[in-house]
Each structure stands twice: as C-alpha cells, then as structure tokens.
C-alpha cells in the first residue's frame, strides 16, 4: 500500500496525541511507524504497552531477536530501526549483519538466540526438539522461551504493519543482504 497516511500529532485523537508527544520527548522524534499506528484509537497504546513490558532478555538480547526476525519477515523499516538500535546497544556493523542473517559467531549465546528466533519465525513455531534443546543448553530457560515467543510476536506485529502500509522509513536504511 503506497499511500498509507502518517498523521501529525494534530491529526490524531487527544489520547494518541499525548502518546506521540511522550514518544517525541523520549526519542527526540516520532517514528513514522508509531505515528501511522495512531490512525487507530487503541492500537498504538496497546502496542506500546505490550512492547515495553518487562522481559527476561537484556536490551542487547532483544536486538538480537528483533534483527533476526525482521530479516525473516522482510521488514525494511524494522531492519533500519533495529540496525540503529543495535548500534546504540553496542553491536558493530558486521555483527548486525550477522544477526540479521540469524547468527553470531563471536558469541555462542547470542548465536543460539538468533538461530532460535530465526527458526521459530521461519517455521511458525514448529521447531525441533534439538533446536529447543540447543536453546536450553546455551543457558536459556523456560521463562526465556516464553519471553522469546512474546518478543517474536511483538516484532512480527511491527514487521507486518510496515509490510502492509509501507510507511516511509525515517531511520538510516539498513544495507541489503
């Protein structure tokens, strides 16, 4: 869809205007993906509540998941946004490319996390017992597995939303793989 509108703060409901103003204060700007979600009275607030909920993963681990899954789902917006966030969380360009490809040869735990996230996304959750066992053997537990599925769900929502709407990417473009 080429012309999905990205509203300004003055073109959304009062509740969403407040959310967008808070995002601007926190981030310095309102990402187009969030502004576009504000077309719905409820979606933006629900999404942000869900996506900012506590998790057993660190910020770096969340970026591992988001980069691997956004690549599987072909979301150029999230590839760009999480490339920037990945750098902010300490990953370099080569590491980000590797994570987008679903691996991390410099860190065995991140490698397993990226591979598991990629496998769950590609196989729609139908991963093998060996893949699940590798996840546990890397030092993750059942809580992490639950949180991984939730994290994949959160980023998949954003991936699908952008793939449907094609709102303009307002982050530096991620390199093609």
PyMOL commands that set and color helices and strands:
alter all, ss='L'
color gray80, all
select helices_A, chain A and resi 9-11+14-27+32-37+43-51+59-72+76-88+93-101+108-122+129-137+142-165
alter helices_A, ss='H'
color red, helices_A
deselect
rebuild
show_as cartoon
